[in-house]
Amino acid sequence: MNSEVVGTLGPILNHLSAFSFDPIPLSSIVLSSIAYVFLFRKRITLKSLPHFGWMRLASFLAGNLITFISVESVIGVYDDVLFVDHMIQHLLLVMVAGSLYAMSAPLDLLSTATSGKLNIVINRALDSNVAQVVGHPLFGFISYAILIPVTHLTSLYNLTLEYQFLHEGEHIAFIVVGYLFWRPVVGIEPSKHPLYPGVRLLYLMLAVPIDTFTGVVLNSATYEMFSYYLTFKRSWGPSRIQDLQAGGVAMWLGGDSLMAFAMIPVIKNWITTDEKRQIQIDADLDEIEARNPEGSSPS
């Protein structure tokens, strides 16, 4: 990370053992972990269905761990004190936790591991028109394109600092939008609108300017954009404008770097898919040629 950003994080790095243990997010993390493990164990015992990979369980638990670190550890302790810390928290929630939740395929697990009336209700909900709209790749992309600049460049950010319930709601929004954004990129859960690997790469490339624009605007700021930070004084750390600019650097470089990193497996998958397709085409042509050798009369 940029040295300017690292320099603003001195107090955080000196208090890595600080935890907040807010009961609401903590209980949500614990209960969702228990529920996922329970449904996972039930799912893998259903021999009539394909195997549900252990990597999905690991991804969900890792997503919960990242969420815990983001909101309950030292990062959560300072998230209303330093703007750069708040920005790192947001990147962890939307980029890292969101992608891990997408890799855990929670909706697929709910659809296949439940039974009885609950299963009927869940599957009806997943097949509804609303679910189809929300699950469409464009919805995830547009939600991300709106959420990132609106929550960092408008007065909404200031409100989330002043009102705790909005702050908690913002965390949930980042996780949900992160999941919806990464879901078509990961491509694990069944979808009526799957993206071809090449389109997934384009999807990610088009998202890069969103983080870049937001980061550049913040890094170019010459005044404190959020009045909340004017209401108290810190006896340590960077000045307000340095903190704001460092947050812009974190969004710019951090967001773009994570997007670039995510492109690597997408490119590999694209290459593998094209190779498999070419092999299948060659095999089909060989079969046609074997059935109709040159010079023979078609049956």
Helices and strands as residue ranges (DSSP letters): H 3-8, H 10-13, H 23-44, H 54-72, H 74-77, H 83-91, I 92-97, H 98-104, H 106-113, H 116-127, H 129-134, H 137-153, H 155-162, H 164-186, H 197-219, G 227-230, H 240-249, I 250-254, H 255-291
